[in-house]
C-alpha cells in the first residue's frame, strides 16, 4: 500500500496562484508514474500533470503554460504550481501514483477559484 499525503489548496480569486504538494514514499519516482489529477463536480477525474518513471512530464493542454509540475527526489515530494487560475480549474485535486494496473490516490484537496 502506498500512502500519498497532500497539502495546499484553498480559495483563490481568478488570476491568482496556489501551490499543491504531495509527499510520496521514497524511491518510487523511478518505478511509478507520479503526479496530479483533478475532479470537478459532475465530471470524471482527469489528468493534470504527471511524471512518468523516466522523468518525462505529461501535462494536459488545458493547463499548459499555467501549471508546472516539479519533484524533489531528496524530499520525496511532487508539487504542482498553479498560476493564472481560472474558475474552471475549480476541482478536488488528487495526488496519484500508478504502476501498470495498480493506482494509488491521496485524500484529495479542494481548489476553488472564485471572486
C-alpha positions in Angstrom: 0.0 0.0 0.0 1.3 3.4 -1.0 0.4 6.5 1.1 0.2 9.9 -0.6 -0.1 12.9 1.7 -1.3 16.2 0.1 -1.1 19.7 1.3 -2.1 23.1 -0.1 -5.3 24.1 -1.9 -7.9 26.5 -0.8 -9.8 29.5 -2.2 -8.3 31.9 -4.6 -9.5 34.7 -6.9 -9.3 34.3 -10.7 -5.8 35.1 -11.9 -4.3 34.0 -8.6 -1.8 31.3 -7.7 -1.7 28.2 -5.5 0.8 25.5 -4.8 0.0 21.9 -4.0 2.5 19.5 -2.5 2.4 15.7 -2.1 4.7 13.6 -0.1 5.3 10.2 -1.6 7.2 7.1 -0.4 11.0 7.3 -1.1 12.4 6.0 -4.3 9.1 5.5 -6.2 9.8 8.0 -8.9 12.0 5.7 -10.9 9.3 3.0 -10.9 5.9 4.7 -10.7 4.1 7.4 -12.6 3.5 10.1 -10.1 1.6 13.4 -10.3 -1.7 15.1 -10.1 -5.3 14.5 -11.3 -8.4 16.5 -10.6 -12.1 16.0 -10.5 -14.6 18.8 -10.9 -18.3 18.5 -9.8 -20.2 16.3 -12.1 -17.2 15.4 -14.2 -14.8 12.5 -14.5 -11.4 12.5 -12.8 -8.8 13.8 -15.3 -5.0 14.0 -15.6 -3.5 17.4 -14.8 0.3 16.7 -14.9 2.4 13.7 -14.1 6.0 12.4 -14.2 6.4 9.0 -15.8 9.1 6.6 -14.5 11.6 8.0 -16.9 11.2 11.5 -15.5 9.3 12.9 -18.5 6.3 15.1 -17.8 2.8 14.7 -19.3 0.6 17.8 -19.0 -3.0 18.4 -20.0 -3.4 21.0 -22.7 -5.9 22.9 -20.6 -3.2 23.8 -18.0 -0.1 24.1 -20.2 1.7 27.4 -19.7 -0.1 28.0 -16.4 0.6 24.9 -14.2 4.1 23.5 -13.5 4.8 20.1 -12.0 8.0 19.6 -10.2 9.6 17.0 -7.9 12.2 16.8 -5.2 13.8 13.4 -5.1 15.6 14.1 -1.8 12.3 15.2 -0.1 10.1 12.7 -1.9 7.7 15.3 -2.9 5.8 16.2 -6.1 4.5 19.8 -6.3 2.0 21.5 -8.6 2.4 25.2 -9.0 -0.8 26.7 -10.4 -0.7 30.2 -11.8 -3.3 32.3 -13.7 -6.1 30.2 -12.1 -9.5 30.2 -13.8 -12.9 29.3 -12.3 -12.9 26.2 -14.5 -9.8 25.0 -12.5 -12.1 24.5 -9.5 -11.9 20.9 -8.5 -10.7 18.4 -6.0 -7.0 17.7 -6.8 -5.6 14.3 -6.1 -2.1 13.1 -5.8 -1.6 9.9 -7.8 0.9 7.1 -8.2 0.5 4.2 -10.6 2.3 1.1 -11.8 0.7 -0.9 -14.5 -2.7 -1.8 -13.2 -2.1 -0.5 -9.6 -3.2 3.0 -8.9 -3.0 4.9 -5.6 -4.6 8.2 -4.6 -4.2 10.8 -1.9 -7.2 12.0 0.0 -7.8 15.0 -2.3 -7.5 18.7 -1.7 -10.1 21.3 -2.7 -9.1 24.1 -5.0 -11.8 26.8 -5.5 -11.3 29.7 -7.9 -13.9 32.3 -7.4 -14.3 36.1 -6.9 
